[in-house]
Amino acid sequence: MSGPAGDPGASLRFEPTYLVTAAFAADAATRREPHRAAHLARVRALLADGTALVAGARADLTASVLVLRAADATAARAIVEQDPYWRHGVWTALDVVDYLAATPHTLGRT
């Protein structure tokens, strides 16, 4: 995906997107159970309205991973901080980084 003059992504228009990694607490398997239904409902809503492009967990179950559309990193963090898993200590740390998401929209196909 190189653009003119070897600039990766120069011909693509990326919208503000963030990769969020939310680390699970050591006792997350127990801690998450009372909040799982509310968490899954929130994830479904974020996927349905297009805020989340992808949501899931690492296969080793050490963290959840989300790709979010947001105005900036602060807004992406705020979205995740509203999740029941964050509010109830199922997630213990958040890492939010800029992410260049290749989607039909960014690739010019809508």
Helices and strands as residue ranges (DSSP letters): G 4-6, E 17-24, H 28-31, G 33-35, H 36-48, E 52-57, E 63-69, H 73-81, H 84-87, E 91-98
